[in-house]
Amino acid sequence: MSRAPHDTPTQACAEDGEVMLDGPDGLAVSLTPNAAAASAVAIAEAAVVARRQTPRPRFDEHDGGHD
C-alpha cells in the first residue's frame, strides 16, 4: 500500500433501494442491499484481524507515566 490509511469512516445512506457510500479520496459507490450487507460483514471481520495485527503502544515511564 503506497498511501497511509485513512482514519475517516465512510458514510452510508439508503436511497431508492440502493446503499450509497461516500468516503475519503472521492470514494463514491452504490451497492445493492445484499452487496452492502456482505461488504459490511467482510469489513467488520477484516477490522478485527487488522486490530490484532497492530502493535499496542508500550508503556514508557518517560512518556507520561506516573512518578
C-alpha positions, 0 to 999 in steps of 0.5 A: 500500500503506497498511501497511509490509511485513512482514519475517516469512516465512510458514510452510508445512506439508503436511497431508492433501494440502493446503499450509497457510500461516500468516503475519503479520496472521492470514494463514491459507490452504490451497492445493492442491499445484499452487496452492502450487507456482505461488504459490511460483514467482510469489513467488520471481520477484516477490522478485527484481524487488522486490530490484532495485527497492530502493535499496542503502544508500550508503556514508557515511564518517560512518556507520561507515566506516573512518578 
